[in-house]
Amino acid sequence: MGGLETGDIYSMALQRVEKPLITLVLKKTEGNQVRAAHLLGINRNTLRKKIREPGIRGRSAMMGKRGARKRKSNLGYDRS
């Protein structure tokens, strides 16, 4: 099969599909990992493990407008 092993094809396909899919679902759920894991049909801990892999952004990057607002610190000045 062109020098590719079955496992190579699976790994290659998974790599091309999994990260964009997880990123999309996290955006749609506004970074809610419990909801995202439910939609993907995987355990939340599995999702968290996959988020830690390079190329997948976590909750803060998926929050949209809510994540961008500034919060007041205990010292009285704004922080991002």
N, C-alpha and C positions, 0 to 999 in steps of 0.2 A: 504494500500500500504506500508506495512512494517513500519508503524508509522510515515512516512513522509507526510507532507502536500504538496499540489501543489506548494505553494509559496516557500517552503523549497527546492524543487527540482530545481525550476527556479533559485533561489539565488545560490545554490550550482553549477549548471552548468555555470551560468554567471561568478561566481568567478573563476572557473577553466579555462575558455576560454578567458574572456575579457582582463585580464592583459597581458597574453602572446601575444595575438593578437595585442594589442596596442603597446607593446614593439617591436614586430617584424616590424610593419608598421613604427614606428618611426625610427628604424634602416635602413629600406629600403629607407626612405625619408631623411636620414641623419639629423634627428631631426626637419625637417620642419613640424611644426604643422599644417599649413594651408593645405599642400599637404596630410598629414596623415589624417586629419579630412575629407578631400574630399574623399580619398580612402575608409575610414571607413563608409562614408555616415552619418557623424554626424557634428554638429556645432563645430567650433574651440573652443568656450568657454566651451562646454561640454567636449571636449578632454582635455582642460587645467584643468578642475575640476577633471577628472579622473587621470591625471598625478600626481596631488597633493596627491592622495590616496597612502597609503603605498604599496610598491612593484612595482611601476612603475617609471622608471627613466626618467628624463626630457631631454631636448635638449643637454646639455653638455655631458651627458653620451652616447648619440646616434651619436655624430658628427664624430666619427672615427678619422682619421688622422688630419682632419682640426681642431678639438677641442683640439688636443694634442699639437699643435705648441705653442711656447712661443711668448709672445707679449712684446714689450718694453713699459715700463711705462714712464710717464712724467719725472721721476727722473733719467732716463738713465740706469736702470738696468733691467735685464730680470725677468719676473714673469710668473708663470704658469697659 
